[in-house]
Amino acid sequence: MDYIPELLDLLKGMEKVAVCFSGGLDSTFLAAHARKALGKNSMAVMVDMPMLSDVQREMAESGAEASGIDLAIVPVRWDRLREVSDNGERRCYFCKKAIFSAVREAAGSRGFRNLVSGENADDDLSDRPGMSAGKEMGMRYPLTELGIRRSVIEKFVSSLCQERMPFKETCLMTRFPVGTPVSEKDLRFAEACERSVREITGIGLVRVRMSGCTCVVVSSREERDLLFGRGDAVISALKNTGFTEISLDPEGYP
C-alpha cells in the first residue's frame, strides 16, 4: 500500500494524535496513517451512541484492526443527547459536539491533546453543521487540509486486506424527517428494518427512510439491481412491520 508522505509528515508534526473514528473509509485511512507516522503516539476513539447501528460498530472494530491502531470505545447514553433526540435543524451540530467532547475527554485522559477527523477533499463542508462544532473543539481535518480525495482513500483502504470494504453508513437519525422527535426505540426499529433488508438481499448499504406508515428503501447505486431483484420480498417484509406504503428508490445512494 502507498502511504501519502505529506500526510505522514503533517501527523508527525503533531507528535501525539487521537483520531475521531467511525470505521468508515476516511477514518480508517487517517487512522492507518496516524499509526504509521506515530506508532503508539496515535490512538482512535469511537463514540458509541444509540444512533449507531451494529454494522457501524462492526466496521469500526474491523477498521481499527486493519489499520493497526489502538481503539478506545466511549459510550454516550441517550439521556445525554436531548438536543439530538429532539431532531431539530441543528441536530447534527449538537451530535458532533457531543462526539467531539467525548473524544477530547477520552483522549485527554491518556495524554492525547491533538484531535483529527477524516473529512476528505470531496466532502461538501459548507453543508456540514458539525464542522463548526469541530472548530469549537479544536478538531483538525488533515485530509481536507492536504486536498486528499475519495478515490485515493478508496484505493488505499482496499489494500488493507479487510474482509469487507467499509461503506458509507450514516447516523440512524437520518431515517426520520427533521422536526420529528426520535426515541431510542425508534432507532432500534429503523436498524431492525435495515437488517431485514440486508438479510433478504445480501446488500451492504441500506437506508430505510420513514415517515409515519410510509418508507422509502435506498441502496447504493452499485447494489441497486440486488435490491430490485428481491424487491417483492423486501416490500412484504416491511409491510409485516407495519408500513402501508413502501417504495424502492430507483436512483440509489450516491
C-alpha positions as a printed Julia matrix, in Angstrom:
254×3 Matrix{Float64}:
   0.0     0.0    0.0
   1.19    3.54  -0.73
   1.13    5.91   2.22
   0.84    9.62   1.48
   4.15   11.24   2.53
   2.63   14.69   3.07
   0.02   13.26   5.42
   2.63   11.3    7.37
   4.71   14.47   7.76
   1.7    16.5    8.93
   0.81   13.9   11.56
   4.42   13.53  12.73
   4.45   17.27  13.34
   1.52   16.88  15.73
   3.54   14.44  17.9
   0.53   12.73  19.56
  -2.78   12.31  17.77
  -6.24   10.93  18.57
  -8.39   10.08  15.55
 -12.15   10.58  15.79
 -13.03    7.13  14.47
 -16.11    5.62  12.82
 -14.59    2.71  10.89
 -15.6     4.21   7.56
 -13.23    4.76   4.66
 -12.0     8.19   5.71
 -11.32    7.48   9.37
  -9.71    4.11   8.58
  -7.4     5.81   6.07
  -6.5     8.54   8.56
  -6.0     6.08  11.43
  -3.66    3.9    9.35
  -1.53    6.95   8.51
  -1.53    8.08  12.14
  -0.34    4.63  13.21
   2.38    4.61  10.52
   3.55    8.12  11.39
   3.37    7.98  15.18
   3.07    4.38  16.33
   1.98    4.26  19.96
   1.64    8.03  19.96
  -1.57    7.57  17.98
  -4.95    6.27  19.04
  -8.5     6.07  17.71
 -11.65    6.93  19.67
 -15.09    5.71  18.66
 -18.04    7.27  20.45
 -20.73    4.6   20.81
 -24.1     6.35  20.68
 -27.63    4.96  20.29
 -27.9     6.32  16.75
 -25.09    3.98  15.65
 -26.03    0.62  14.16
 -24.35   -2.7   14.91
 -22.98   -2.54  11.35
 -21.14    0.68  12.22
 -19.7    -0.85  15.38
 -18.5    -3.89  13.45
 -16.91   -1.69  10.78
 -15.14    0.36  13.44
 -13.63   -2.69  15.12
 -12.62   -4.15  11.75
 -11.17   -0.84  10.54
  -9.13   -0.36  13.7
  -7.74   -3.88  13.42
  -6.86   -3.38   9.75
  -5.11   -0.07  10.41
  -3.28   -1.42  13.47
  -4.29    1.48  15.7
  -5.39    1.23  19.32
  -9.15    1.77  19.61
 -10.94    3.21  22.63
 -14.74    2.92  22.67
 -16.6     5.56  24.68
 -20.35    5.09  25.35
 -22.69    8.08  25.42
 -26.23    7.38  26.61
 -29.43    8.67  25.02
 -30.38   10.69  28.08
 -27.31   12.87  27.45
 -28.47   13.66  23.9
 -31.74   15.53  24.41
 -30.91   18.16  21.77
 -30.22   15.37  19.29
 -33.36   13.36  20.06
 -35.49   16.49  19.52
 -34.33   16.18  15.89
 -34.33   19.88  15.1
 -32.47   21.74  12.37
 -29.25   21.86  14.44
 -29.32   18.18  15.37
 -26.02   17.45  13.59
 -24.27   20.3   15.37
 -25.34   19.01  18.79
 -24.46   15.44  17.83
 -20.97   16.35  16.64
 -20.41   18.5   19.71
 -21.27   15.52  21.92
 -18.98   13.25  19.88
 -16.02   15.61  19.89
 -16.46   16.37  23.59
 -16.37   12.65  24.38
 -13.34   12.13  22.13
 -11.48   15.02  23.75
 -12.23   13.72  27.25
 -11.2    10.14  26.46
  -8.09   11.16  24.53
  -7.09   13.79  27.11
  -7.21   11.23  29.92
  -4.44    9.36  28.06
  -2.37   12.43  27.29
  -3.56   13.0   23.71
  -4.38   16.66  23.07
  -4.38   16.82  19.26
  -7.63   15.63  17.67
  -8.16   14.84  13.98
 -11.19   13.86  11.93
 -11.4    12.27   8.49
 -13.5    14.56   6.28
 -11.92   14.5    2.81
 -11.48   16.99  -0.02
 -14.59   15.73  -1.86
 -16.91   16.39   1.1
 -19.13   19.44   0.86
 -18.01   21.12   4.06
 -20.35   24.07   3.51
 -23.23   21.69   4.3
 -21.68   20.16   7.42
 -23.19   21.63  10.62
 -20.73   19.55  12.6
 -17.78   21.49  11.19
 -18.47   24.46  13.46
 -18.65   22.1   16.43
 -15.32   20.62  15.37
 -13.68   24.02  15.17
 -15.0    24.87  18.62
 -13.41   21.71  19.98
 -10.06   22.27  18.24
 -10.53   19.45  15.71
  -8.25   19.36  12.65
  -9.1    17.89   9.26
  -5.82   16.74   7.66
  -7.4    15.2    4.56
  -9.12   18.45   3.6
  -6.02   20.47   4.5
  -3.96   18.4    2.04
  -6.66   18.04  -0.62
  -6.81   14.23  -0.36
  -9.72   12.93  -2.41
 -12.05    9.95  -2.01
 -10.52    7.98  -4.92
  -7.1     7.94  -3.2
  -8.71    6.88   0.08
 -10.67    4.03  -1.5
  -7.59    2.63  -3.25
  -5.57    2.71  -0.05
  -8.21    1.11   2.18
  -8.84   -1.66  -0.37
  -5.16   -2.59   0.01
  -5.52   -3.1    3.77
  -6.96   -6.56   3.03
 -10.11   -6.12   5.07
 -12.66   -8.86   4.76
 -15.18   -6.33   3.53
 -14.65   -2.76   2.34
 -16.28   -0.18   4.61
 -19.25    1.61   3.1
 -20.88    4.92   3.97
 -23.08    4.03   6.93
 -24.78    7.14   8.26
 -26.39    8.1   11.56
 -29.77    6.38  12.07
 -31.34    9.77  12.83
 -31.23   10.46   9.08
 -34.01    7.91   8.59
 -36.57   10.28  10.17
 -37.91   13.66   8.98
 -36.29   16.67  10.62
 -38.57   18.05  13.31
 -39.94   14.64  14.34
 -38.72   13.7   17.84
 -36.97   10.32  17.85
 -36.76    7.79  20.69
 -34.18    5.09  21.21
 -36.94    2.58  20.4
 -37.44    4.32  17.03
 -33.73    3.94  16.27
 -33.74    0.23  17.05
 -36.81   -0.19  14.82
 -35.04    1.52  11.91
 -31.99   -0.65  12.46
 -34.11   -3.82  12.52
 -35.8    -2.84   9.24
 -32.44   -2.33   7.55
 -31.08   -5.59   8.96
 -34.06   -7.38   7.42
 -33.39   -5.8    4.01
 -29.74   -6.84   4.19
 -30.66  -10.42   5.06
 -33.13  -10.63   2.16
 -30.94   -9.01  -0.49
 -27.34   -9.52   0.6
 -26.54   -5.83   0.05
 -24.42   -3.7    2.35
 -25.57   -0.09   2.18
 -29.25    0.28   3.08
 -31.35    3.24   4.15
 -34.99    2.77   5.18
 -36.26    6.34   5.33
 -39.56    6.53   7.11
 -42.34    8.95   7.85
 -45.34    7.56   9.71
 -46.53    4.43   7.9
 -44.59    5.28   4.71
 -40.99    4.35   3.92
 -38.51    4.52   1.04
 -35.76    1.89   0.74
 -32.45    3.11  -0.69
 -29.36    1.12  -1.64
 -26.07    2.12  -3.24
 -26.16    2.55  -7.0
 -23.85   -0.44  -7.36
 -26.26   -2.68  -5.41
 -29.5    -1.36  -6.91
 -30.07   -4.47  -9.04
 -29.75   -6.71  -5.97
 -32.35   -4.64  -4.13
 -34.82   -4.59  -7.02
 -34.22   -8.27  -7.75
 -35.63   -9.07  -4.3
 -37.99   -6.11  -4.2
 -41.19   -8.07  -3.64
 -39.67   -9.89  -0.66
 -38.39   -6.61   0.79
 -41.78   -4.93   0.47
 -43.53   -7.93   2.02
 -41.15   -7.99   4.99
 -41.54   -4.27   5.65
 -45.33   -4.49   5.41
 -45.17   -7.04   8.2
 -43.54   -4.41  10.42
 -46.49   -2.03   9.97
 -45.7     0.08   6.91
 -48.58    0.57   4.49
 -46.72    2.4    1.7
 -43.28    1.17   0.66
 -41.2     2.19  -2.33
 -37.72    1.36  -3.62
 -35.59    4.32  -4.67
 -34.56    3.82  -8.32
 -31.7     6.36  -8.15
 -29.62    4.79  -5.4
 -27.37    6.42  -2.81
 -24.52    8.39  -4.48
